[in-house]
Amino acid sequence: EGKIIDDWMKARMLVSKDAKVTVVILEPAKHRELTVAGKTALDHWTFDPQLRGDEPIDGELTVRIHFRTQ
């Protein structure tokens, strides 16, 4: 529609010691479509598990995604 969008969302990525990723939305974007698009994108991210020495352990990462159009 030609509107300027300046929005963001915050998510936590839980990475198991088996490298399985679970996405938890902490703060959704004001525009529901952006939250859905952000979640879809994050579902494609892959990680190696965090290590303690040589042993894989569960870990987590918090990300903030900024959406902006001009």
Buried (B, 14 or more C-beta within 10 A) or exposed (E): EEEEBEBBBBBBBEBBBEEEBEBEBEEBBEBEEBBEBBBEEBEEEEEEBBEEEEEBEEBEEEBEBEBEEE
